Amino acid sequence: MRGHLEPRGKGIWRAKVFVGFDKDKKRRMYLTRTIHGTKRHAEDVMRQLLVEVGAGADATTEGSVAELVGKWLEIISDSLSPTTLNEYKRLLHRHILPTFGTRKVRGLRASDLDTFYTRLKKSGGVNGRPLSAQSVRHIHTLIHRILSQAVKWGWASSNPASQASPPKVRNNQIIVPSVDQVVSLIESAKSSDEAFGCLLRLAAITGARRGELCALKWSDVDLHKGILTISRSIVGDRNDHMVEKDTKTHSSRAISLDKDTCKTLRDWEAVCKKRAEQCGTKLAPKAFIFSDSPDGSLCWRPGKVTLAFSRLCKRLEIDGVRFHDLRHFAATKMLAAGIPVKTVSGRLGHANAATTLNVYAHFVEASDVQAAQVLGDLLEQNEAG
């Protein structure tokens, strides 16, 4: 096994590792990698590449995409949520494998992928309908991830997806329901299902994600201090496939609650305790807040929440509003009220304030205009005095 480093500029190196010959034994195959940093760092990466190629050299450089996908799924499955894994399998079996399954990994070219993406955009949807740019982009991301593993294993010398041109996706316009709409949704839900009304209020007040709300337990709430702790999320489409996992940022967050929301939770807790007593049981300390089980042992499915919200909006004739838009409602109203971006970011569970600024840049700019006007009015009043 041979390899060497080539300087490509200041702090830039190219590692080149010989991985064998092609099928006809006429062409040498190389794994190349561009590395940024010091020469020592590049040498460390080089050594790792030699190890990876050594581990993958026995596999074969003649492997098909289907073989690669099979091995990749074996390794990656345990680290993915059930929802993500099911989505990957759907994209693989519906789109990727029918086209590329029998192709040799080392024979894939960026032009092949671009042709594939163009076809998907034109007729890759249901019944030959066009597939959205966003959906094609998801497929590209999955292909890129799988082929990156192929490079690490020595199945390919480079990742053709890195040179491909998937369609650009326009940022979706954020839809923010009005205060009247949110109040109407909460009150209407509460009149027919107190639990769902409580969940909608929490969604609007905390900006928590759907899975995070479904994962809430009574042990996560301190109603005396008015603190709600979000430390997990629920994923899965079926009752027997639901899994508790960390939050999206893998960290918990404590959120302050207003008095009315605490009262709503207190009232719902009393209903849950009474229901449990009538069924000859009691709520366990780890009981879920939103559960159809008398003892609170089984949480709501995230899909159930989405379906119930969709039906509620239809009944109230509120168009174009999704459950996730309650999160946007919480974020934008806080920003409009002048709440510091860092505080908003913390309540939403973003990795950092930069994420919040990126998602809600337009609303931050609008708040900045209001701030300028407020400061200008203050100065004008003082000068006039």
Phi, psi and omega in degrees: 000124183237152177198156177206162180257141176237124176292133182240005182151183181293116179071017181234132182225154173239122177268136181228119184238129178284127183246356178134191180252161177287182186302323183271004179061026183252334186240132177284141179250134181232147170257124180241150180211129176273131185235134177251133179137197181285166179295324179298317177298317180298321179294323177297317179295321179301314180297321179295321178298320179297322177294315182296317180294322178297322179288330184262349184296328180286339182295302175140149172261009180254007183295149178272166178298321180297320178294318178299314181299317180301314180292322180296317180296324178301320184279320190270340189305316184294338182267357181256150174289156179304321180296313180295317180298317179296322179292319177300314181296322179297313180295322180295310186282336181271325188241309193283307184293322177301331181269317188244000187307318183270355181286146174289135182302316184291347181266355181289140178235158178300325180296326177297318181292319179297320176297319179298314181296321179296318179295319179298318180298326182277318188211027183272357181273189179296134179057034176077014179282162179297149175258137184296155178300325179296317180293318178297322179296321177299318180295317178300316181299319179293316178300316180300318181294317181293317181289335174296322177293324178299320178295317180298325181275355180083014178283338180214152181276339179205167182261107182296337179294337179291335179260357180284168183234079177293158182295146177284146182246126176285143177296127179294138178290130180286127178260122181246115178295152179285165177300317180299320180294317181295316178299317179298318179297315182294313182294320180294318179295317183297326182294334182247338182208098185300324180295315182293323176298320178296317180297318180295323178295317178298320180299317183286330183276321185262336185072017182292154178284159182305309181296327179292321179293319179295333183274354183296138176240159180298334178290348179273356186245131171244095186287341177287319179270346182072043182237132175244128180254125178252115186228359182206172179217156178252132175232153180129146183260345182232154182302325182270006179235012181279141184225138172275135178218173177295166173293172184301327181262007178060031178214152180270162177215142178258130184238131178284144179243147177282167184297319182294322178292321176299320178295319178300317179292320179297319179295319181291325178297321179297320178297317181296318180295319179294319178297318179296318180297319179295334180265008177075027178221191177210162181285130175282156178304330181262021180292145177285144179292320181249101186210146174267355178276137180304326180267001178073023185279340182238122184280168174290149172283139176304323180296328178296320180297315180298316181295316180296321180293319179299317179294322179295315179299320180296318180295324181270000181058043175257110186265147171075012180250126178257165178301320181298339181290343173294329175293317177296323178301310181299315183295311185290325179291324177294316180296319180295332180276000178087013177293133181305141182303323181297321178292316179299316180300318180296318180292324181283341182080029175285155181299323178199172182295333180298324178297316179298316180297323181292317182288321187245033183305316183299320182285329176293320178297319179296320178294326180294322177297317178297321180297318179299319181294319179298314180294321179296319178297321179298315180294320181296320180295321181292318180295322181292328181288000000 
